[in-house]
Amino acid sequence: MTNDIGIKIIPAYELLAAYKCGMFPMANEKTGKINWYEPEKRAILPLYGLRISRNLNRRIKHKTYSVTFDKSFREVITNCSKRTTTWISDEIIESYQNLFSLGYVHSVETWKRKKLVGGLYGVSIGGAFFGESMFSVEVDASKVALVKLVEHLNKKNFILVDCQFMTSHLKSLGAIDIPKTEYLTLLSRAINLSTNFN
């Protein structure tokens, strides 16, 4: 399947079915080939376990940044792809742009004086949010976006924030690893909840 500018995209039904089964795609940086992953250990962020440092809390209280939802998805995912090594290929960008237009993908944007300085995006199904990537060009800008996301998800009664693979950055924010079997049980509960992101 290709979009209007001729870039191959993963069909929406295929992406959604994969997430519901506990899988997610990443592109090989060298070949562009899409590979599907289902880790034996899954990183999740407990919705009431987010760790907020003093400096981060200060920035939030002082309103150093402003935060919006779903205002600049394309800019967010494009910035997330601008790394030395990246799994976010053109095919991934266009595939998630398609899901965004269908209401399944959401972005959180962090602004400083009307300039986009950080953000994140992910997939939302039922009471599950699957975090895909984040970026920051100012101190704590992506973390502020994450704090606001978690606040929003708690208000909407979500029960799962999937972080995919554990990193030191995620661990410092309170993320934990759980076995695949435990994750799949939680996933099944989450995607069947009658809640939504908006």
GROMACS elastic network, one bead per residue, 0.5 to 0.9 nm:
[ bonds ]
;  ai    aj funct       b0    kb
    1     7     6  0.83619   500
    1     8     6  0.55718   500
    1     9     6  0.56560   500
    1    10     6  0.68689   500
    1    11     6  0.67125   500
    2     5     6  0.77458   500
    2     6     6  0.53956   500
    2     7     6  0.51958   500
    2     9     6  0.54374   500
    2    10     6  0.84121   500
    3     6     6  0.53438   500
    3     7     6  0.56213   500
    3     8     6  0.64702   500
    3     9     6  0.67115   500
    3    94     6  0.75881   500
    3    95     6  0.88055   500
    3    98     6  0.87375   500
    4     7     6  0.75817   500
    7    90     6  0.73511   500
    7    91     6  0.63651   500
    7    94     6  0.73256   500
    8    90     6  0.85055   500
    8    91     6  0.57836   500
    8    94     6  0.78878   500
    8    95     6  0.81457   500
    9    12     6  0.86801   500
    9    90     6  0.86968   500
    9    91     6  0.52852   500
    9    92     6  0.70867   500
    9    93     6  0.85198   500
    9    94     6  0.60179   500
    9    96     6  0.85818   500
    9    98     6  0.83437   500
   10    13     6  0.85253   500
   10    14     6  0.67964   500
   10    15     6  0.67098   500
   10    91     6  0.74197   500
   10    92     6  0.76825   500
   10    94     6  0.83796   500
   10    95     6  0.53825   500
   10    96     6  0.85310   500
   11    14     6  0.53308   500
   11    15     6  0.64728   500
   11    16     6  0.88233   500
   11    95     6  0.71531   500
   11    98     6  0.85319   500
   11    99     6  0.88660   500
   12    15     6  0.51758   500
   12    16     6  0.61287   500
   12    17     6  0.84673   500
   12    95     6  0.73990   500
   12    96     6  0.84404   500
   12    98     6  0.72342   500
   12    99     6  0.61217   500
   12   102     6  0.85939   500
   13    16     6  0.52433   500
   13    17     6  0.59905   500
   13    18     6  0.85237   500
   14    17     6  0.51909   500
   14    18     6  0.61644   500
   14    19     6  0.87882   500
   15    18     6  0.51634   500
   15    19     6  0.63883   500
   15    20     6  0.87510   500
   15    23     6  0.87524   500
   15    24     6  0.75482   500
   15    25     6  0.80694   500
   15    95     6  0.85369   500
   15    96     6  0.89984   500
   15    99     6  0.86096   500
   16    19     6  0.52226   500
   16    20     6  0.62403   500
   16    21     6  0.87236   500
   16    99     6  0.88848   500
   16   104     6  0.86055   500
   16   123     6  0.87538   500
   16   125     6  0.81745   500
   17    20     6  0.51658   500
   17    21     6  0.63869   500
   17    22     6  0.88530   500
   17    23     6  0.85440   500
   18    21     6  0.51429   500
   18    22     6  0.63073   500
   18    24     6  0.61913   500
   18    25     6  0.84558   500
   18    36     6  0.85600   500
   19    22     6  0.50221   500
   19    23     6  0.51011   500
   19    24     6  0.59242   500
   19   123     6  0.85183   500
   19   125     6  0.84861   500
   19   130     6  0.81265   500
   20    23     6  0.74383   500
   20   125     6  0.80720   500
   20   187     6  0.73787   500
   20   188     6  0.76071   500
   20   191     6  0.70250   500
   21    24     6  0.89857   500
   21    38     6  0.88910   500
   21   184     6  0.76710   500
   21   187     6  0.82574   500
   21   188     6  0.84873   500
   22    37     6  0.84614   500
   22    38     6  0.62160   500
   22    39     6  0.87233   500
   22   180     6  0.86269   500
   22   183     6  0.81372   500
   22   184     6  0.65979   500
   22   187     6  0.73995   500
   23    36     6  0.63780   500
   23    37     6  0.54136   500
   23    39     6  0.82345   500
   24    35     6  0.83770   500
   24    36     6  0.55341   500
   24    37     6  0.54347   500
   24    38     6  0.69656   500
   24   164     6  0.84209   500
   25    34     6  0.62385   500
   25    35     6  0.55727   500
   25    37     6  0.62145   500
   25    87     6  0.89455   500
   25    92     6  0.82397   500
   26    29     6  0.89523   500
   26    33     6  0.83298   500
   26    34     6  0.56518   500
   26    35     6  0.54802   500
   26    36     6  0.64601   500
   26    37     6  0.75969   500
   26    87     6  0.53441   500
   26    88     6  0.68914   500
   26    89     6  0.83782   500
   26    92     6  0.76439   500
   27    30     6  0.86687   500
   27    31     6  0.79842   500
   27    32     6  0.52844   500
   27    33     6  0.54054   500
   27    35     6  0.60119   500
   27    36     6  0.86934   500
   27    86     6  0.81155   500
   27    88     6  0.62294   500
   27    89     6  0.60872   500
   27    91     6  0.82359   500
   27    92     6  0.72174   500
   28    31     6  0.55565   500
   28    33     6  0.52770   500
   28    34     6  0.63402   500
   28    35     6  0.71154   500
   28    86     6  0.82199   500
   28    87     6  0.59292   500
   28    88     6  0.86503   500
   28    89     6  0.81806   500
   29    32     6  0.55459   500
   29    33     6  0.79795   500
   29    85     6  0.69555   500
   29    86     6  0.60551   500
   29    87     6  0.55906   500
   29    88     6  0.79351   500
   29    89     6  0.72972   500
   30    33     6  0.82488   500
   31    34     6  0.88099   500
   32    87     6  0.82585   500
   32    89     6  0.65232   500
   32    90     6  0.85740   500
   32    91     6  0.80964   500
   34    87     6  0.89304   500
   34    91     6  0.85850   500
   34    92     6  0.84133   500
   38    41     6  0.86174   500
   38    42     6  0.83605   500
   38   164     6  0.86180   500
   38   180     6  0.82137   500
   39    42     6  0.59695   500
   39   164     6  0.76020   500
   39   165     6  0.76227   500
   39   179     6  0.87937   500
   39   180     6  0.69726   500
   40   178     6  0.86137   500
   40   179     6  0.61503   500
   40   180     6  0.50409   500
   40   181     6  0.83665   500
   41   164     6  0.85381   500
   41   165     6  0.78152   500
   41   166     6  0.86848   500
   41   177     6  0.59147   500
   41   178     6  0.55677   500
   41   180     6  0.54911   500
   41   181     6  0.89965   500
   41   183     6  0.83660   500
   42   162     6  0.76078   500
   42   163     6  0.74247   500
   42   164     6  0.55232   500
   42   165     6  0.61456   500
   42   166     6  0.74324   500
   42   176     6  0.81089   500
   42   177     6  0.52892   500
   42   178     6  0.53654   500
   42   179     6  0.62946   500
   42   180     6  0.62040   500
   42   183     6  0.67456   500
   43   161     6  0.88422   500
   43   162     6  0.63570   500
   43   163     6  0.50667   500
   43   164     6  0.51237   500
   43   165     6  0.53041   500
   43   166     6  0.51235   500
   43   167     6  0.86281   500
   43   170     6  0.84868   500
   43   171     6  0.88802   500
   43   175     6  0.63404   500
   43   176     6  0.54607   500
   43   178     6  0.64587   500
   43   183     6  0.89713   500
   44   160     6  0.72728   500
   44   161     6  0.56240   500
   44   163     6  0.50410   500
   44   164     6  0.69992   500
   44   165     6  0.85124   500
   44   166     6  0.82011   500
   44   174     6  0.89030   500
   44   175     6  0.55064   500
   44   176     6  0.56008   500
   44   177     6  0.63449   500
   44   178     6  0.74122   500
   44   183     6  0.85417   500
   45    48     6  0.84318   500
   45    49     6  0.69926   500
   45    50     6  0.70663   500
   45   160     6  0.74642   500
   45   161     6  0.53750   500
   45   162     6  0.65767   500
   45   163     6  0.67185   500
   45   170     6  0.81136   500
   45   171     6  0.88279   500
   45   173     6  0.81401   500
   45   174     6  0.63843   500
   45   176     6  0.63402   500
   45   177     6  0.88359   500
   46    50     6  0.68069   500
   46   159     6  0.81090   500
   46   160     6  0.71951   500
   46   161     6  0.69299   500
   46   174     6  0.73774   500
   46   175     6  0.66986   500
   46   176     6  0.76704   500
   47    50     6  0.65950   500
   47   150     6  0.63721   500
   47   151     6  0.84439   500
   47   153     6  0.78506   500
   47   154     6  0.67635   500
   47   158     6  0.80747   500
   47   159     6  0.69269   500
   47   160     6  0.71710   500
   47   161     6  0.70456   500
   48   150     6  0.84037   500
   48   154     6  0.81777   500
   49   173     6  0.82618   500
   49   174     6  0.58299   500
   49   175     6  0.77932   500
   50   147     6  0.77043   500
   50   150     6  0.80180   500
   50   173     6  0.56704   500
   50   174     6  0.51649   500
   50   175     6  0.75813   500
   51   172     6  0.71992   500
   51   174     6  0.53805   500
   51   175     6  0.88956   500
   52    55     6  0.82472   500
   52    56     6  0.61294   500
   52    57     6  0.61554   500
   52   143     6  0.87314   500
   52   147     6  0.80636   500
   52   173     6  0.69451   500
   52   174     6  0.88938   500
   53    56     6  0.51483   500
   53    57     6  0.60356   500
   53    58     6  0.84853   500
   53   173     6  0.86984   500
   54    57     6  0.50449   500
   54    58     6  0.60422   500
   54    59     6  0.86620   500
   55    58     6  0.50132   500
   55    59     6  0.62962   500
   55    60     6  0.87292   500
   55   140     6  0.87073   500
   56    59     6  0.51409   500
   56    60     6  0.63129   500
   56    61     6  0.86905   500
   56   140     6  0.65475   500
   56   143     6  0.76068   500
   56   144     6  0.72466   500
   57    60     6  0.51244   500
   57    61     6  0.61526   500
   57    62     6  0.85278   500
   57   144     6  0.87679   500
   58    61     6  0.51229   500
   58    62     6  0.59645   500
   58    63     6  0.83296   500
   58    64     6  0.86189   500
   59    62     6  0.51598   500
   59    63     6  0.59224   500
   59    64     6  0.52620   500
   59    65     6  0.74814   500
   59   140     6  0.82177   500
   59   144     6  0.81174   500
   60    63     6  0.50510   500
   60    64     6  0.65047   500
   60    65     6  0.73325   500
   60    66     6  0.89216   500
   60   144     6  0.68370   500
   60   147     6  0.89355   500
   61    64     6  0.79019   500
   62    65     6  0.84128   500
   63    66     6  0.65553   500
   64   111     6  0.88650   500
   64   112     6  0.71936   500
   65   110     6  0.61611   500
   65   111     6  0.54277   500
   65   112     6  0.51833   500
   65   113     6  0.80423   500
   65   117     6  0.87201   500
   65   141     6  0.73358   500
   65   144     6  0.78458   500
   66   109     6  0.82265   500
   66   110     6  0.57632   500
   66   111     6  0.51329   500
   66   112     6  0.65988   500
   66   113     6  0.84915   500
   66   114     6  0.86722   500
   66   144     6  0.89626   500
   67   108     6  0.69722   500
   67   109     6  0.55202   500
   67   111     6  0.61836   500
   67   119     6  0.87283   500
   67   144     6  0.79744   500
   67   145     6  0.66545   500
   67   148     6  0.75545   500
   68    71     6  0.64385   500
   68    72     6  0.86960   500
   68   107     6  0.83697   500
   68   108     6  0.58224   500
   68   109     6  0.51692   500
   68   110     6  0.67227   500
   68   111     6  0.80853   500
   68   145     6  0.85331   500
   69    72     6  0.80522   500
   69    73     6  0.86484   500
   69   106     6  0.72115   500
   69   107     6  0.57071   500
   69   109     6  0.61393   500
   69   149     6  0.86944   500
   70    73     6  0.58418   500
   70   100     6  0.87515   500
   70   105     6  0.87034   500
   70   106     6  0.56473   500
   70   108     6  0.61885   500
   70   109     6  0.75161   500
   70   121     6  0.89323   500
   71    74     6  0.89102   500
   71   107     6  0.74654   500
   71   108     6  0.78714   500
   71   109     6  0.72403   500
   72    75     6  0.54177   500
   72    76     6  0.63043   500
   72    77     6  0.89073   500
   72   107     6  0.72620   500
   72   108     6  0.82283   500
   72   109     6  0.69512   500
   72   116     6  0.87375   500
   73    76     6  0.50830   500
   73    77     6  0.62505   500
   73    78     6  0.84705   500
   73    97     6  0.78217   500
   73   100     6  0.78546   500
   73   105     6  0.87347   500
   73   106     6  0.71736   500
   73   107     6  0.53379   500
   73   108     6  0.78607   500
   73   109     6  0.80484   500
   73   120     6  0.87027   500
   73   121     6  0.74153   500
   74    77     6  0.54582   500
   74    78     6  0.60510   500
   74    79     6  0.85344   500
   74    93     6  0.81049   500
   74    97     6  0.71281   500
   74   107     6  0.88796   500
   75    78     6  0.51508   500
   75    79     6  0.60645   500
   75    80     6  0.85413   500
   75   116     6  0.82798   500
   76    79     6  0.52112   500
   76    80     6  0.61630   500
   76    81     6  0.87635   500
   76   107     6  0.70953   500
   76   108     6  0.80907   500
   76   109     6  0.71429   500
   76   116     6  0.83762   500
   76   118     6  0.75689   500
   76   119     6  0.60418   500
   76   120     6  0.64731   500
   76   121     6  0.71783   500
   76   134     6  0.78533   500
   76   135     6  0.76300   500
   77    81     6  0.63185   500
   77    82     6  0.89576   500
   77    88     6  0.81905   500
   77    93     6  0.67618   500
   77    96     6  0.87118   500
   77    97     6  0.88261   500
   77   107     6  0.84071   500
   77   119     6  0.87143   500
   77   120     6  0.75837   500
   77   121     6  0.69817   500
   77   133     6  0.77482   500
   77   134     6  0.80955   500
   77   135     6  0.86764   500
   78    81     6  0.51960   500
   78    82     6  0.66892   500
   78    88     6  0.84696   500
   78    93     6  0.74152   500
   79    82     6  0.52528   500
   79    83     6  0.83149   500
   79   118     6  0.84620   500
   79   119     6  0.87542   500
   79   134     6  0.84301   500
   79   135     6  0.65412   500
   79   136     6  0.85400   500
   80    83     6  0.72486   500
   80    86     6  0.84596   500
   80    88     6  0.77097   500
   80   119     6  0.84049   500
   80   120     6  0.77736   500
   80   121     6  0.89451   500
   80   133     6  0.62679   500
   80   134     6  0.57870   500
   80   135     6  0.52176   500
   80   136     6  0.85289   500
   81    84     6  0.89829   500
   81    85     6  0.85038   500
   81    86     6  0.58919   500
   81    87     6  0.74712   500
   81    88     6  0.52454   500
   81    89     6  0.73977   500
   81    93     6  0.86069   500
   81   133     6  0.86518   500
   81   135     6  0.87165   500
   82    85     6  0.82278   500
   82    86     6  0.72967   500
   82    88     6  0.86923   500
   82   135     6  0.88888   500
   83    86     6  0.57568   500
   86    89     6  0.74784   500
   87    92     6  0.82327   500
   88    91     6  0.78609   500
   88    92     6  0.55615   500
   88    93     6  0.65512   500
   89    92     6  0.50758   500
   89    93     6  0.62480   500
   89    94     6  0.86853   500
   90    93     6  0.50071   500
   90    94     6  0.61390   500
   90    95     6  0.84302   500
   91    94     6  0.52672   500
   91    95     6  0.59714   500
   91    96     6  0.85902   500
   92    95     6  0.50652   500
   92    96     6  0.61535   500
   92    97     6  0.84065   500
   93    96     6  0.54052   500
   93    97     6  0.60306   500
   93    98     6  0.86558   500
   94    98     6  0.61942   500
   94    99     6  0.87183   500
   95    98     6  0.52036   500
   95    99     6  0.64912   500
   95   100     6  0.87199   500
   96   100     6  0.59412   500
   96   101     6  0.85236   500
   96   104     6  0.87832   500
   96   105     6  0.68231   500
   96   122     6  0.88658   500
   96   123     6  0.85596   500
   97   101     6  0.63108   500
   97   102     6  0.87637   500
   97   105     6  0.78822   500
   98   101     6  0.51922   500
   98   102     6  0.65346   500
   98   103     6  0.89425   500
   98   105     6  0.87007   500
   99   103     6  0.63593   500
   99   104     6  0.54372   500
   99   105     6  0.56366   500
   99   123     6  0.82559   500
  100   103     6  0.50887   500
  100   104     6  0.55851   500
  100   106     6  0.64187   500
  100   107     6  0.87703   500
  100   123     6  0.84713   500
  101   104     6  0.77252   500
  101   105     6  0.78523   500
  102   105     6  0.77719   500
  103   106     6  0.74224   500
  103   124     6  0.84109   500
  103   197     6  0.89828   500
  104   122     6  0.84590   500
  104   123     6  0.56403   500
  104   124     6  0.53056   500
  104   125     6  0.67628   500
  104   197     6  0.86005   500
  105   121     6  0.70694   500
  105   122     6  0.55721   500
  105   124     6  0.59920   500
  105   125     6  0.89661   500
  106   120     6  0.84828   500
  106   121     6  0.55539   500
  106   122     6  0.56859   500
  106   123     6  0.64135   500
  106   124     6  0.72267   500
  106   197     6  0.82305   500
  107   119     6  0.71418   500
  107   120     6  0.56598   500
  107   122     6  0.66659   500
  108   118     6  0.85289   500
  108   119     6  0.52978   500
  108   120     6  0.53858   500
  108   121     6  0.62862   500
  108   142     6  0.88925   500
  108   145     6  0.58312   500
  108   146     6  0.78793   500
  108   148     6  0.81338   500
  108   149     6  0.70094   500
  109   116     6  0.68887   500
  109   117     6  0.79481   500
  109   118     6  0.61503   500
  109   120     6  0.68193   500
  109   121     6  0.87580   500
  109   141     6  0.88765   500
  109   142     6  0.83083   500
  109   145     6  0.64108   500
  110   115     6  0.83802   500
  110   116     6  0.59566   500
  110   117     6  0.57983   500
  110   119     6  0.54404   500
  110   120     6  0.88577   500
  110   136     6  0.86945   500
  110   141     6  0.60425   500
  110   142     6  0.70633   500
  110   144     6  0.72460   500
  110   145     6  0.59650   500
  111   114     6  0.56334   500
  111   115     6  0.52808   500
  111   117     6  0.55182   500
  111   118     6  0.70263   500
  111   119     6  0.86958   500
  111   141     6  0.80899   500
  112   115     6  0.52007   500
  112   116     6  0.65818   500
  112   117     6  0.64549   500
  112   138     6  0.88138   500
  113   116     6  0.84832   500
  116   119     6  0.79841   500
  116   137     6  0.86234   500
  117   135     6  0.81659   500
  117   136     6  0.58290   500
  117   137     6  0.51841   500
  117   138     6  0.58010   500
  117   139     6  0.89999   500
  117   141     6  0.63231   500
  117   142     6  0.81226   500
  118   134     6  0.73937   500
  118   135     6  0.52881   500
  118   137     6  0.60856   500
  118   138     6  0.70301   500
  118   140     6  0.82975   500
  118   143     6  0.84787   500
  118   144     6  0.85274   500
  118   145     6  0.73720   500
  119   133     6  0.86005   500
  119   134     6  0.55544   500
  119   135     6  0.56232   500
  119   136     6  0.66404   500
  119   141     6  0.69553   500
  119   143     6  0.82354   500
  119   144     6  0.83365   500
  119   145     6  0.56355   500
  119   146     6  0.79368   500
  120   131     6  0.77119   500
  120   132     6  0.75016   500
  120   133     6  0.56474   500
  120   135     6  0.64503   500
  120   136     6  0.89662   500
  120   142     6  0.67450   500
  120   145     6  0.68423   500
  120   146     6  0.74198   500
  121   130     6  0.86446   500
  121   131     6  0.62958   500
  121   132     6  0.58947   500
  121   133     6  0.59911   500
  121   134     6  0.66588   500
  122   129     6  0.65905   500
  122   130     6  0.52584   500
  122   133     6  0.71689   500
  123   128     6  0.81805   500
  123   129     6  0.56932   500
  123   131     6  0.66454   500
  123   132     6  0.74570   500
  124   127     6  0.74466   500
  124   128     6  0.58085   500
  124   130     6  0.63139   500
  124   131     6  0.87673   500
  124   191     6  0.87864   500
  124   196     6  0.75293   500
  124   197     6  0.66746   500
  125   128     6  0.53793   500
  125   129     6  0.66007   500
  125   130     6  0.83248   500
  125   190     6  0.79723   500
  125   191     6  0.55097   500
  125   192     6  0.83561   500
  125   193     6  0.87946   500
  125   195     6  0.86580   500
  125   196     6  0.71432   500
  125   197     6  0.82192   500
  126   129     6  0.81985   500
  126   158     6  0.77541   500
  126   190     6  0.61268   500
  126   192     6  0.58188   500
  126   193     6  0.51730   500
  126   194     6  0.60475   500
  126   195     6  0.54150   500
  126   196     6  0.54988   500
  126   197     6  0.79743   500
  127   153     6  0.83358   500
  127   156     6  0.80684   500
  127   157     6  0.68559   500
  127   159     6  0.57037   500
  127   160     6  0.65418   500
  127   161     6  0.88552   500
  127   187     6  0.88245   500
  127   189     6  0.81238   500
  127   191     6  0.55197   500
  127   192     6  0.72595   500
  127   193     6  0.54205   500
  127   194     6  0.73426   500
  127   195     6  0.58151   500
  127   196     6  0.65451   500
  127   197     6  0.80517   500
  128   153     6  0.89788   500
  128   158     6  0.60009   500
  128   159     6  0.63101   500
  128   161     6  0.60669   500
  128   162     6  0.74887   500
  128   187     6  0.71135   500
  128   189     6  0.88825   500
  128   190     6  0.51933   500
  128   191     6  0.57779   500
  128   193     6  0.85337   500
  128   196     6  0.88328   500
  129   153     6  0.82315   500
  129   158     6  0.76712   500
  129   159     6  0.85434   500
  129   160     6  0.61383   500
  129   162     6  0.62135   500
  129   163     6  0.88933   500
  129   190     6  0.89595   500
  129   197     6  0.85817   500
  130   160     6  0.80471   500
  130   161     6  0.58648   500
  130   163     6  0.65045   500
  130   164     6  0.78045   500
  131   134     6  0.83763   500
  131   161     6  0.68209   500
  131   162     6  0.58320   500
  131   163     6  0.53302   500
  131   164     6  0.75493   500
  132   162     6  0.86571   500
  132   163     6  0.72018   500
  132   164     6  0.79476   500
  133   163     6  0.88394   500
  134   142     6  0.62229   500
  134   143     6  0.88310   500
  134   145     6  0.88394   500
  134   146     6  0.87857   500
  135   141     6  0.80116   500
  135   142     6  0.58149   500
  136   139     6  0.71614   500
  136   140     6  0.71691   500
  136   141     6  0.54419   500
  136   142     6  0.51694   500
  136   143     6  0.84358   500
  137   140     6  0.86660   500
  137   141     6  0.71727   500
  137   142     6  0.84901   500
  138   141     6  0.55372   500
  138   142     6  0.83160   500
  139   142     6  0.81603   500
  139   143     6  0.86940   500
  140   144     6  0.61362   500
  140   145     6  0.87028   500
  141   144     6  0.52652   500
  141   145     6  0.65372   500
  141   146     6  0.88731   500
  142   145     6  0.50351   500
  142   146     6  0.62990   500
  142   147     6  0.87802   500
  143   147     6  0.62135   500
  143   148     6  0.86568   500
  143   173     6  0.86212   500
  144   147     6  0.51207   500
  144   148     6  0.63056   500
  144   149     6  0.85524   500
  145   148     6  0.52408   500
  145   149     6  0.60979   500
  145   150     6  0.87095   500
  146   150     6  0.61506   500
  146   151     6  0.85793   500
  147   150     6  0.52339   500
  147   151     6  0.62576   500
  147   152     6  0.86596   500
  148   151     6  0.50705   500
  148   152     6  0.61827   500
  148   153     6  0.86491   500
  149   152     6  0.50724   500
  149   153     6  0.61404   500
  149   154     6  0.86145   500
  150   153     6  0.50205   500
  150   154     6  0.60983   500
  150   155     6  0.86047   500
  150   161     6  0.84702   500
  151   154     6  0.52774   500
  151   155     6  0.63959   500
  151   156     6  0.88171   500
  152   155     6  0.51823   500
  152   156     6  0.63525   500
  152   157     6  0.87996   500
  152   158     6  0.89489   500
  152   197     6  0.82578   500
  153   157     6  0.61851   500
  153   158     6  0.52980   500
  153   159     6  0.81469   500
  153   160     6  0.89829   500
  153   161     6  0.87544   500
  153   197     6  0.72624   500
  154   157     6  0.50380   500
  154   158     6  0.58735   500
  154   159     6  0.79010   500
  155   158     6  0.78327   500
  156   195     6  0.67523   500
  156   196     6  0.70193   500
  156   197     6  0.67922   500
  156   198     6  0.82489   500
  157   193     6  0.89584   500
  157   195     6  0.70808   500
  157   196     6  0.87528   500
  158   161     6  0.80114   500
  158   190     6  0.72270   500
  158   193     6  0.82046   500
  158   195     6  0.73800   500
  158   196     6  0.81800   500
  158   197     6  0.85073   500
  159   186     6  0.81512   500
  159   187     6  0.89092   500
  159   189     6  0.84121   500
  159   190     6  0.60172   500
  159   193     6  0.89498   500
  160   186     6  0.73169   500
  160   187     6  0.72087   500
  160   190     6  0.63464   500
  160   191     6  0.89842   500
  162   165     6  0.88660   500
  162   187     6  0.89920   500
  163   166     6  0.70867   500
  163   170     6  0.79456   500
  163   175     6  0.78038   500
  165   170     6  0.89656   500
  165   177     6  0.83723   500
  166   169     6  0.82751   500
  166   170     6  0.63393   500
  166   171     6  0.68155   500
  166   175     6  0.74423   500
  166   176     6  0.75029   500
  166   177     6  0.69105   500
  167   170     6  0.52030   500
  167   171     6  0.61244   500
  167   172     6  0.86231   500
  167   175     6  0.87604   500
  168   172     6  0.61533   500
  168   173     6  0.87709   500
  169   172     6  0.52995   500
  169   173     6  0.67077   500
  169   175     6  0.89237   500
  170   173     6  0.51449   500
  170   174     6  0.66058   500
  170   175     6  0.54207   500
  170   176     6  0.83493   500
  171   174     6  0.51627   500
  171   176     6  0.66176   500
  172   175     6  0.72739   500
  178   181     6  0.83375   500
  178   182     6  0.64389   500
  178   183     6  0.63659   500
  179   182     6  0.53890   500
  179   183     6  0.62029   500
  179   184     6  0.87496   500
  180   184     6  0.60540   500
  180   185     6  0.86293   500
  181   184     6  0.52459   500
  181   185     6  0.64241   500
  181   186     6  0.88160   500
  182   185     6  0.52477   500
  182   186     6  0.63533   500
  182   187     6  0.85644   500
  183   186     6  0.51349   500
  183   187     6  0.59402   500
  183   188     6  0.85828   500
  184   188     6  0.60794   500
  184   189     6  0.86855   500
  185   188     6  0.52750   500
  185   189     6  0.65645   500
  185   190     6  0.87618   500
  186   189     6  0.52497   500
  186   190     6  0.61305   500
  186   191     6  0.87781   500
  187   190     6  0.50101   500
  187   191     6  0.61138   500
  187   192     6  0.85451   500
  188   191     6  0.56505   500
  188   192     6  0.64499   500
  189   192     6  0.55392   500
  189   193     6  0.66294   500
  190   193     6  0.54902   500
  191   194     6  0.82967   500
  192   195     6  0.86308   500
  193   196     6  0.84304   500
  195   198     6  0.88705   500
